[in-house]
């Protein structure tokens, strides 16, 4: 029975279709490449937490994306752990 529990997916409050769509729109606007699920969840969490604390998480996403994507030689670094390193938390 313990093995069955370990195989259950982890659900997060920020893992919603609405936040995913908003993140995809932001990434499309800055012409970012497609991201994996781990980066997507990180960015969704940024939006979710921003709303919890009455701040705009979109700016953090744009800034992190531009820092990584516009740096010479880092165009392929738009993935974990680089996104977390640039964004913090």
Residue pairs with C-beta under 8 A, 6 or more apart in sequence:
12 41
12 44
12 45
13 48
14 41
14 44
14 45
14 47
14 48
14 49
15 41
15 44
16 44
19 44
19 47
19 48
20 40
20 44
22 47
22 58
23 40
23 43
23 44
23 47
23 61
26 43
26 58
26 61
26 62
26 65
27 35
27 43
27 61
27 65
29 62
30 62
30 65
30 66
30 69
31 69
32 65
32 69
32 78
33 78
35 43
35 78
35 79
36 79
36 80
38 79
38 80
39 78
39 79
39 80
39 83
42 80
42 83
42 84
42 87
43 61
43 83
46 57
46 60
46 61
46 87
47 57
47 58
47 61
48 57
49 57
50 56
50 57
50 58
50 60
51 57
60 87
64 83
64 86
64 87
65 78
67 86
68 74
68 77
68 78
68 82
68 83
68 86
69 75
69 78
71 77
74 82
